[in-house]
Amino acid sequence: MPASPIRKLVPYSEAAKKRGIKVYHLNIGQPDIETPKLVLDAVRNSHFKVLEYSHSAGNESYRKKLVSYYKTVGIDVTQNEIIITTGGSEAILFGFMACLDAGDEVIIPEPFYANYNGFAVEAGVNVVPVTSNIESGFALPDIASFEKKITAKTKAIVICNPNNPTGYLYTEAEMLALKELILKHNLYLFSDEAYREFCYEGKQISAMHLKGVEENVVLMDTISKRYSACGGRIGAFVTKNKSLLDAVMKFAQARLSPPSFAQIAGEAAIDLPSDYFDTTKAEYKSRRDLIVKRLNAMDGVFCPNPGGAFYAMAKLPIDDADIFCQWLLEEFNYNDQTVMLAPATGFYGTERLGKQEVRLAYVLNLDDINQAMDCLEKALQVYPRRK
């Protein structure tokens, strides 16, 4: 099981804090936006005498509410085409286990969400990366690159749209190219859409919007980022493929049921005002604009402008991102402050890629982002280069 590039440096940040150093956490996508009061009140005001198991597919009332939510984003499904999962993580794991046998392969554009590797290990399947690059802003690699990787063991392609860790928002042309590819080779398309609401330029094209591939498409979803409810651990596995739903239900039954309180929270969230995301998205866009501007103003740094999510990938004038990120926590401070970043090596499946790149989650307020960028700029000026 690979170590998490997002969490593996936590002991160093904890040690820094014990030394009196303030650490700005840009390493993890934990929003500082308050969870909506309506959502929390729904849990606080729940009245029942027994905290029972829910249906293995999730509460029917919640699944029906999700149908109405999906309709607002142009996705037409029924409650029987939705299985509620313990976070988006379980939805991804269920997809791997139901669609791939041990030793089968799933192709993923890299850099990719690091935990895809962990889920693949759990399911006994192999991740085959197709490399995107920072110079193109991490656009989808050309289809020929995918074709070269497809073997008899290839069963699926995974995308995250908008993307974690790059923030890239796939275009309609790219989504249509993927549609033709999965049709040609009869593959599944797993689409992780945890950041659907956070698109700053352009529009999110869901895999569920693609026509003629309904049996091949699986949507993996979660309330974690959408409603700043990461600790709720509620996601959804959505597909129109009946046979696949039947297979996934067996895994859902084996783990009994998804969390009850968080289903109540998720159901309540669908009643939020239609303009709820306007303010949140505007806040993230201002943070994105600031962090990208600050990064690109630093000597030797390049950061493409991400179209969605709340992550940015930056190339720094360093030799080894893992060593640099640890050094920031162990040895560096600027006015008793430092910044915690996620080294990009953990987001690549190809060895030695990402050595000069880091991921930054712009989940802090503007003042804190400015302070964090002050720290990073100073750190790059004094960092002892290692050869």
PAZA-151470 format. One record per atom (N, C-alpha, C, CB): x, y, z. Coordinates in steps of 0.2 Angstrom, whole numbers, plus 5000, padded with zeros to 4 digits. Glycine has a CB too. Layout:
BEGIN
XYZ...
***
This chain:
BEGIN
500449945000500050005000500450065000499550005006500450114995500850174995500650225000500850204988501150255003501050315007500650375004501650335011500250405008499850465005500350525005499250475010500450554999500850614998500550675002500950624991499850665003499450715006499650715014498750715005499650655017499650655024500350625027499150605026500850605022501450575025501850615029501750535019501850685028502250735031501950755037502450785026501350735039500950755045501450755052500350715046501850705053502250705059502750765059502650635059502950785053503450845053503050905054503750845046502450915052502050975053501850975061501450975049501750915064501550915071502150935075501350845073502750915073503350925077503551005076503950885074503351035070503451105069503051145073503351125062502451125074501951165078502151155086501251135077502451105088502651095095503251145096502851025096503651155091504151205091503951275091504751195086503251285090503051355090502951385083503451405094503051345078502951365071502251365069503451325066501951415066501351415063501351385056501051485062500951335054500951295048500351315044501051215049500451335038499951345033499851285029500051415029499251255030499151185027498851195020498651145031499251195015499051195008499151125005499451245004499251075010499351005007498750965006499850975012498150985009497550935009496950975008497550905016496550945004495950975002495350975007495650944996495551005013495051015018494751085018495350995025494151095015493951165015493851205022493251175011493951265022493851305028493151335028494351355029492751325022492151355022491651315027491851345014491251355030490851325035490351275032490451375040490251215035489751175033489051205034489751105037488551205029487951245030487551225036487551235024487351275040486951265046486351225045486751335049486051235039485451185038485651115038485151205031486251105035486451035035486551005042487051025031486951045046487151025053486451015057487651065056486051065056485451065060484951005059484951125059484950985053484650925051484850865055484650905044485450855057485750805061485550815068486550795060485750875070485550895077484850885079485750965079484350895075483650895076483350825074483350945072483750775073483550705071483250675078484150665068482650645077482350615083482150545081481750655085482550495084482350425083482650385089482650395077482350335091482450295097483050245096481850265100483050225090483650175088483950195082483250105087484650195083485050215077485150145073485750245079484750135068484650075064485150075058483950065062485250015056485550005049485050045044485649935047485350075039484950095033484950035028485250165030484550045023484550005017485349995015484050025012485549945012486249935010486349985004486349865008485850005000485950054995485850124997485350034990485750135004485650195006484850215007485950255002484750265011484050285013483650295006483950335018483050275005482750284999482550354998482050244999482350395004482250465004482850505001482050485011483450485003484050515001484150504994484650495005484050444992484150434985483650464980484150354983483050474982482550514979482750584978481850504982482950614984483250684984483850694979483350704991484250644979484850644974484550644967485250584975484050614965483750614959483650684957483150564958483350724961483150794960483750834959482650814965484250824963484850854963485250844956485350844968485250784954485550764948485250794942485650694947484550804942484150834937484350904936483450824938484550944941484751014940485451014937484851044947485850964936486450964933486450924926487050944937485850914924485750874918485850804917486150914913485850774923485950704924485250664926486450684929485050624921484350594922484450524924483950594915484350514931484350444934483750434939485050434938483650374941483150354946483550334952482750294943483150334957483450314964483750244964482850314969483450194959483750134959484350124955483150084956484550184952485250184949485750214953485150214942485650224959486050254964486150214970485750324966486850194972486950164978487350214982487350094977487150224988487550274993488150234996487050294999488650264996489250234998489650275004489750234992490050245007490450275013490950315010490750225018490750375008491250425005491250404997491950425008491550454993491750434986492250384986491950504983492650374991493150324991492850254990493550324997492350244994492050174993491750164986491550164999491450214983491150214977491750194972490850284974492350224972492850204968493050134969493450254969493150114975493350044977492849994974493450034984492250004975491649964973491749954965490949984975491850014962491950004955492549964952492050074952493049974956493649924954493449854955494249954958493149844961493049774963492549734959492849764970492049774957491449744953491649744945490849784954492049784943492249784936492849754933492249854933493349744938493949714936494149654941494549764937494449604938494649544941495449564943494649484937495649524948496349524950496849524944496549474956497249574944497749574938497549614933497849504936496849634932496649674927496949744928495849684927496849784922497149854922496649914921497649854917496749964924496350024924496850084922495950044930496650114916497150174914496850234917497050174906497350274919497150344923497650394920497250334930497450454918497850504916498250534923497550564913498950534922499350564928499550634926499950514929499650674932499550654939498850644941499850704943498750594945498050574948497950574955497850504945497350574957497250574965497550514968496450564966498050524972498450474975498150414977498850504980497550424980497150364983496950314978496650384988496950334972496750284966497250224967496750314959497850244968498350184969498150144975499050214970497950174980497750134986497150084985497650174992496650114982496050074980496250014975495550124977496750034971496949974966497249924970497350004961497649944974498049884978497549844982498549924983497049884985496449844989496149794984496049894992495949814978495549774974496049724970495249824969496649734970497149684967497149704959496849614968497049764957497149784950497749824949496449814948497949834943498449874942498349944938498949834937498649994941498550064938499050074932498550114943498850094926499250104921499150184919499050064914499750214920499650294919499750314912500150324924499450364910499550404904499650474906498850394899500250494904500550554907500250624903501250554906500050664907499850734905500450774908499150764907500450834905501050874907500850944909501550884902501250974913501151044916501151094911501651064922501551094906501651144900500951154897502151124895500551094896499851104893499351114898499751034889499551124904499051134909498651074911498451184907499051014910498750954911498150934907498650944919498150954901497550934897497550854896497650974890496950834894496950754892497450734887496250734890497850684889498350664884497950644877498750604887498350644872498050624866497750554866498450634860497250534862496950474862497450414860496350464858497950434856498450384854498850364860498950414848498950404864499350384870498950334874499450444875498250334875497850284878497850224874497150314879497850224867497750164863498450124864497750184856498950154865499650124866499650084873500150164866499250104877499250074884498650014885499150124889498250014880497649964881497949894879497149984876497749844883497949774882497349734883498549754887497349664883496849624884496549624892497049554883497049654896496849654903496549724905497449654907496549774900496249844901495449834902496449894896495249854907494449854908494149924909494349814914494549974911494250044912494750094912493950034920494450154911494850214911494550264917494750254904494950294921494650334926494850404925494950314933494350454926494550524925494250554932494250554919494550614933494250654939494150724935494750664945493550744936493350804932492850844936493050784925493050914938493650944937494250894941493651014940494850904939495350864941495650874948495850854936495750824952496150824958496750784956495850804965497350804956497650864959497750924955498350844962497650924948497850974944497351034943497950944937496751024945496251074944495951074936496451144946496251034932496051044925495351024924496450994921494951054920494251044918494251024911493851114919494050954910494050924903493550964899493850854904493750974893493251004888492750954885493751034882492250974881491750934878492150894873491250974875492550914869492950884864493350824867493450924860493650834873494050784876493550724879494450814882492950744881492450694884492250654878491950734888492050684872491850654867492350604864491650694861493050624864493550574862493550514867494250614862493450524873493450474878492850424877493450494885492350454875491750414873491850364867491150464871492150394862492350354856492850294858492650394850493350314863493850264865493550204869494350294869493050224873492750164877492250124873492350194883491950154868491550114864491950074859491150164859492550094857492950054852493249994856493550094850493350004862493749944866493249914871494349974869492649934871492149914876492449914883491949834874492649974885492849984892492350024896493550024892492450024903492150064908492450134908492050034915492050184909492350254910492050264917492050304905492550274922492350294929492550364929492850254934492050404931492050474932491950504939491550514927492550524942492550554949492350624948493250544952491750644951491550714950491450744956490850714945491850734961491850764967491850844967492350744972492050874962492150944962491750974957492950964961491150944955490750964950490551044950490150924949490451064956490151134957490751184956489851144964491351164956491851214956492251224950492351194962491851254945492151264938492151344937491651234933492751364935492851444935492751474928493451464939493051434924492951454916492751384913493651474913492251394909491951334905491451304910492551294903491151244907490651204910490851134911490051214906490651104916490851034917490350994913490751014925490750944909490350894905490450834909490650894898489850804912489850744915489950684911489250744920490250634913490250574909489450544908490650514912489050564913488350544912487950584907488050554919488250634904487950674899488150644892488250744899488550594892488750564885488250514883489450524886488050524877487450484874487750414871487050524869487350364872487550304868488050254872487850314862488250274878488750234882488550224889489450274882487850224890487550224896487850164900486850224896487850104897488050044900488850044902487949984895489150094899489950094901490150144906490250104894489650184908489850244912489650234919489550304909490150254924490050244931490250314934490450194934489750344937489850414941490050394948489250454940490650424950490750414958490750484960491550394958490350494966490150564968490250564976489450584966490250624979490250634986490050704988491050624988489850704994489550774997490150805000489050765002490750775001491350805005491550875003491950755004491650884997491950954995491350994993492350944989490750964990490251004988489951054994489650964985489851015000489551055005490051065011488951015008490651055010491151055015490951015021491251135018490850945019490650895024491150835023489950875023491750845023492250785022492150735027492950815022492050755033491950705039491350665039492050735045490850685034490250645034490350575031489750685030490850575026490950505023490350475019491250455028490050525015489450495011489650515004488850535013489550465000489650464992489050434989490350444990489150424982488650384978489050354972488150434976488750294971488950254965488350254960489150184967488450284954487850294950488050264943487750374949487550224941487650204934486950174931488150144934486850174925486250144922486350074920486050184916486950044922487049974920486849934926487849964919486249894924485849854929486349794932485249824926486649764928487049704930487649734935487449674924487949794933488449814937488149834944488749874934487549864944487249884950487149824955486549924949486949774951486749704955487449684958486549654951487949684955488649664957488849714963489149664952488749774962489049824967488549814974488949894965487949794973487549784979487749734983486849774976488049684980488349624985488949654989488649574980489349704986489849734991489549774996490349774986488949814994488649854998488349815004488149894995488049765002487749725008488249695012487349665004488849675010489349645014489649695019489949625010489649765017489849815022489149845026490149875019488649815025487949825029487649885026488149825036487849945028487550005027488050065027486950015031487850125023488250185024488050225030488150225018488450275032488350305038487650345039488850365039487250335044486550355044486550435045486250325050486950465050486850535051487050575045487350555057487550555042487850585036487350585030488450565034486950535030486450525025485850585026486050455024485750595032485250645034485550715032485150645042486150725033486550785031486550795024487250785034486650745020486650745013485950765010486950685010485450735013484750745011484550815012484250695014484750845018484550915019484950955015484750925027485550945013485950985009485651005002486650955008485250955000484950964993484351014993484650894991484151034999483651095000484051155001483251075006484651165001485051225001484751274995485751225001484751334996484551384991484951374984484651454993484651384979484951374972485551414971484451384966485651464975486251514974486751494979486051584974486651444983487151424988487851424985486951354991487951394979488651384977488951444974488651334972488551494973488751554969489351594974488251604968489151604980489651634985490251594986489251644991490151524987490651484988491151474982490451404990490851474976491251474970491651534969490851454964491351594970491651654970492251664975491151714971492151634981492751634986493351594983492451614992493151534981493751494978494051524972493451424977493651554968493951584962494451644964493451614957494251684969494751734971495351704974494351784976495251654978495851614980496351594975495651564985496051554970496351534964496751584961495951494959496451644959496751694956497351724960496251754955497251724966497851754971498451704971497551764978498251644972498851594973499251584966498551524975498851584960499151574954499551634952498651564948499351694954499651754953500351764957499251814954500251744963500851744968501351694966500651724975501151634964501651584962502051604955501251514960501651624950501951644944502451704945501451654939502351744950502751804951503451784954502451854955503451724957504151694960504651674955503951634965505251684956505751674951505851594950506451694954505751574944505851504942505251464943506351474946504651494945504051454947503551454941503751474953503251404939502751404934502051364937502951374927501551404936500851364938500351384933500651394945500051334930499551344925498951364929499451284921498451394925497851424929497351364928497551484925497151334934496651284935495951304933496751244941495551264929494951284928494351264933494751254921494551224937494051194942494351164948493651144939493951134953494151104959494451164963494651044958494951144968495251194972495951174973494851214979496251154968496951134968497351164962497051054968498051184964498451204958499151164959498651284959499351144953500051114953500551164950500051054948501151164954501651214952502351174951501651274957502651204946503351174945503851224949503551174938504251204953504751244957505451234955504651234965505851284956506551274955506951234960506951344954506751174961507051124966507251054962506551114972507551014966507850954963507350894965508550934966507050894971506650844974506150874978507150794978505550864976504950894980504850864987504350884976504950794987504850764994505350794999504950684993506050804997506550825001506350905003507250824998506150944998505951014999505351015004505851044992504850985003504250985007504450965014503650945004504850915015505050895022505450955025505450835022505950985021506351035023505951095026506851055018505451115022504951165024504751165031504451175019504651095033504351085040504851075045503851025040505451045043505951025048506451085049506350965046506651115044507151165045507051235044507751145040506451255040506351325038505851355042506151325030505851415043505351455045505451525044505151445053504951565043504951635041504551675046504851655033504751715050504351745055503951695059503951795052504251635061503951585065503351555061503751605071503451555054502851525050503151485045502451575047502851435042503051395036502451365033503551335038502551335027501951315023502051235022501951355016501451205022501451125021501151115014501151095026501551085009501351065003501350995002501851104997501050974996501050894995501450884989500250874993502050854990502450834984502150794979503150794987502250814972501850784967502050714965501950834961502650694967502850624966502350574967503450614969501950584973501450534975500850534970501250554982500750584966500150594961500350564955499950664961500950534954501150504947501250434948501850544945501050394943501150324943501850304940500650284940502050354936502750334933503250364937502750374926503750314938504350334943504750394941504750274944504850434945505350494945504950554941505950474941504350544940503950604937503750644943503350584933503650714942503450754948503950774953502850724951504550764951505050784956505150854957505750754954504950894953505050974953504351004955505351004947503850964956503150994956502850974963502650954951502351024965501951014971501251034970502251064977500851004974500151024974499951064979499650964974499551124978499351164983498551164983499651234982498251154989497551164990497351234992497251104994497051274988496851344990496251344994496851384984496251315000495751305005495751355011495651235007496251395010496351445016496051515013497051455018495951565018495751625016496251665013495451665023496151725010496551765006497151785010496251825003497051805016497651835020498151775022497351855027497851715023498251655025498651635019497851595028498351635013498651625007499251665005498151625001499151735006499651785006500251765010499451855007500051745017500651735021500951665019500351725028500651615017500951555015501351565009500351505013501151615004501551624998502151665000501151664993502151705005502751745008503251695010502551795013502951645014503451595016503751555011503051545021503351535006503651495000504151534996503051464996503951594995504451634991505151644995504151704990505051655001505651665005506051595005505551685012505651545006506051475006506351465000505451425008506151474994506451464988507051504987505951474982507051564990507651604990508251574994507551674992508151545000508651515004508751445004508451545011508351405000508351335000509051314997507851304996509451265001510051244999509951194993510451215005510151204987510051154982510451094983510251184975510151034982510450974983510550944976510050924987511150914975511350884968511450814969511950924965
***
